[in-house]
Amino acid sequence: MDLSGADSGHLVVFDMREGRSWEERVFREERTRDGKRITVWGM
């Protein structure tokens, strides 16, 4: 985001741990860092 000058972005996290249900793996969170909005997706 810094290199491209974007004010917002997405981060996708793949949880590959065994024994985790889909309810534990799948999520969406909004975060702000240094004034920039980041949407974090868990899968």
N, C-alpha and C positions, 0 to 999 in steps of 0.2 A: 504494500500500500504506500509506503514511503517513497519507493522508487518511481511508482507510477503517478504519485500525487493524488491518489484516491482518498475520499473522505469516509468511505465505508467499504467493508469487505466481508467475505465469508471464509470460515474455517471449518473443514469437515474432518471429524475425528472418527476413525474406524476402531471400534472396541472388539478386538479379536480374542479376548480372554474367554476361556472355556467356562461353562456353567452360568453364564450371564443370560438372563431372559431378554427378549426384545423390549419389554417394558423398561428394563434397566439400561439398555443400550441406546434406544432412540430418544433423542431430546433436541430441543431448540432453545438457545439462550441468547439474549441480547446483552452485549457488554460494551463498555466504552473505555478506550485507552488513549491517552494523550489527545482527547477531544475527538477521536474517530470512532465511529460505530462499527462493531464487529458482531456478526451473527455467527454463533457457534452451533454447528449441527453434529449430533452424535448418531452413529449408526452401528 
